[in-house]
Each structure stands twice: as structure tokens, then as C-alpha cells.
Amino acid sequence: MNADALPTIDGRRARRDQNRDRVVDALLEIYREENLRPSVAEVAERSGVSHRSVFRYFEDLDELYRVAVERQFRAIFDLLIISGIGEGALDERIEAIIENRQQIYEVAAPVARVGSMLAPVEPIIAEHRRDMAERAVAQVGHHFAPELRSLSTVARASATEALALALSIDSIEYLRHVRGLDRSSSSAAIRATVLGLLP
């Protein structure tokens, strides 16, 4: 291959990757606006690429949906980090983890709904959901270790799972989207549940 052709190839690849990212970004923006079934035309218009180009960058719509949801899951993993995890008085720790989960919900709720729809038919998405759930359970166990330590091994495992459920995006989705509670009221319900579950 002519060495002079390499910059051209690299430039094309960079443009292709950039346009592919623009399509994914556009789809995520549309999801966040509560449109969970956008048309290809809507995604193309938002991204600034042509309708035909969308299918040059993605094999089909399923691949586009999967890539977008995977990107959002990776972002959620970063958001799960709580500074000073397990430190401080119990009420401070409860407030910190509820605030963390509410922030994640507000960033990710519409895309998480798409992830729930895709998980039964997309093994990669299902795996991401399981991985996130496992991380959340481990985090809750660490965050409330002083309180959970007094329980037997079996009781501790059950309480940790129940706490992770109470603090899950799915629980916040139920309280805020299904029940229609605002952030403050949903946080109060979660707080009461967490306190009821801790020994």
C-alpha cells in the first residue's frame, strides 16, 4: 500500500467513527426526550447525517439501539461511584446513596426503559443489567456494612438484596413514573424503606 494513502484512510475512518458517534448521541438525546421509538429519519435529522448513512454505520436498527444502550450502561457504571462510601453517620450514608440513585435515574431513566425492552432479546444488554445489579448489591453491602454486620450470613444476604432493590432505578421508576411522586416524596419513601430494612 502506498504510504501516502494512509492519512486518507485514517481520515475516512476518523470521520466514520465521528459520524457513528453522532448518530448514537442523537438517539440517546431523543430517548431522553421520552421518545422511545424514534424513526430512522428522526435520528438522521438530529445527528446531521443522511438516512442512508445511518445504515452505513450500523448493520440495522437493532445494532444502533444496542450500541446506544450499552454506552448508557457504561456511563451509569461511572455514576454508581459514591465518594466516601461506607463512611459517616447512618443518616448521612442513607442520604448520600439516595441522592446518588436519584441522579442516576434523572440521567438514565428513558434509556433504562429501552434497556428493559431490549434485554429479553439482546443478551449483551441483559448481561449489562445483571452486571449493574451485582455492582449495586456489592455497593449497598459495603455502604451499610456496620449495620448489616450484626445479622447472620443468610439474613445479611437477604437484607442486602432487599436494600439494593429499594435503591434500584426500577424502584425509583415505579415511584416517580408510575406513581407520579416528585423527587422529594420518592426519596422519603425510599428512606423509610431503607430504615425499615436495616437492623
N, C-alpha and C positions, 0 to 999 in steps of 0.2 A: 504493500500500500504506500502511496506517495505521502511523505511526512507532511507536506503542505495541506493535505486533505484532513488531517487530524483536528485542527482547530474548527473546521467547518462542521465535522461530525460532532465534536464536543459541544459546539454552539447549538446545533439542532437538538441534541439530547437535553441540554440545559433548558432550551425553550419548551421542549416537550414536557419535561418534568415540572417546569413552572406552570404551564397551562393545565397540566393534570392537577396540580395543587390548587389552582384557581377554581377548577370545577368542583373539587371536594370542598373547598372553603365555601363556595356558593351554595352547595347542597346543605352544608351544616347551618349556614345563615338562614336558609329557608325553613329548615327543621325548627330552628329556634323561634321562628315567627309562627309556629304551630301549624304549618302546612306540612303534614307528614307524608303526603302523596303528590309531590310536585311532578309536573311533566318534564320531559327532556327539554322542551322549548323554554320552560321557566328557568331551568338550571343553566342552559346555554346562554340565555339573555343575561342572567345575573353574573355569570362568570366572564362574559365578554368573548366567548369562543363560539364557533358555529355549531349548529345542531349536529352536523356530520362529524365534526371534530370530537365531540363527546365520545363517539363510538370508535374514534381512532385511539383515544387514551384509555378506554375501558372496553372490555370484551362485550359486556352487556350491562343493563341497569343493575342487576344483582351484584356484579362486581363493584360498581360505583357505590351502591348502598353499603356493601360490606366494608370497603376501604374507609368510607366516611365514619361509620360507626366504630370501626377499630381505632381510628385516630382519636375519636372522642373518649373511648375507654382508656387509651394511653394518657390522655390529659387528666382523666378522673384519678388514675393511679397517683399522679403527682399531687393532685388536690387532697388526697387522703392523708397526706403528711400533716401531723399536728405537732407544733413546736412544744417542747416541754411535756411530751406525752407521759402520763402517769404521775406527774408532779403537781403538788399543790393540794389544797383542801378539796374535799369531795364536791362541794357545790361549784367550785371553780372548774374542776375537771368535767363535771356534767355540762356546764355552760359552754366550755371550750369545744366539746365534741358535738353538742347540738348545733352550735354556730357553724362548725366545720361542715356538718351534713346539710344544713340549710343552704350554705354557699354552694356546695356541690349540686344540690337539687336545682338551684336557680340557674346554674350554668348548663346543666346536663339533662334536665327533665325531658324535653321534647325528643332528644336523640336517644335517651334511655328508653322511651316508649317505642321507638323504631327498633332498638336492640331487642326489646321483649318480643316484638313481632317476628324478627328475623331469627332469633335463637333456635326455634324448633327446626328450621330448615338450613341453618348455617352453623355447622359445628364450630367454626372458629369463633363466632360471636358467642355461642354457648360456653365455650371454653373461657373466653374473656369474662363473662358474667360469673362463672364459677371461681375464677382466679380473684376477681374483685371481692366476691363474698368471703373467700378464705382470708384475704388480707384484712377485711373489715372485722372478721371474728377474732383474728390474732391481735388486731389493734385494740379492740374492746377488752380482751383479756388482759392485755398489758396495762391499759388505761385504768382499769378498775381492779387491778391485782390486789391492792391492800384489802379491799372489801371481800373479794372472792376467795381469798386465801383461807378463810375460816370454814369454807364448805368442803365436803367430801369431793373426791375426784369426779364422781358421777354428777353430783349436784352442781359442781363448778362448771362442768362442760355444758349442762343444760342451761344454767343461768347465763353463761357467756353467749350461747346461741340465741337465747331469748333477748338479751340486751342488743346483740347485733341486729336482730330483726326489728326491734323497736327503733333503732337508729338508722335503719336502711332507707335508701332512696324510695323503695317501694312503699314503706310506711308513710313517708312524707308525701308521696304521690297520693296515697289514699286520703290523708288528712287535708291536703291543700287542693288537690284537683278533683277528687270525688266528693269529699265532704264540704269543700269550699271554705275551709278555715284560712285565715290570714297567717302570716309568718309567726306572729306573737302567740296566737291561740294554738297553732300546731306545735310550737315549741313547748308551750305549757303542757299539752297532752303528752308529748314525748318525755318531758321532765318527770311528770307524775308516774309514767310507766317505768322509767329507769329507776326511780326511787323505790317503787314497789317491788322491783325485781332484785334489788341489792339487799344482802343480808344486813 
